[in-house]
């Protein structure tokens, strides 16, 4: 794994730990800017960490993504996570466990 992708996993782990949530995600846009997020679990709104990170990037003007990472103790990315990342150009979503060990 290249150092830039390792940074994404570190950012995703940090976001997850800071908010004590099930998932943390981070994305890198075409200019190198990064966005980290956690899942949102409200009675009226449910978003995965990947969806929130992508939304943050898009709302900040990103046109495409170079990479995306998900840190989770769960099974891995959902089909929706993979689809939203792919829509912005991510070839393969990086997935790691809570300790940062890559799964793919």
Secondary structure, 3 states (H helix, E strand, C coil): CCHHHHHHHHHHHHHHHHHCCCEEEEEEECCCCEEEEECEECCCCEECHHHHHHHHHHHCCCCCEEEEEEEECCCCCCHHHHHHHHHCCCCCCEEECCCCCECC
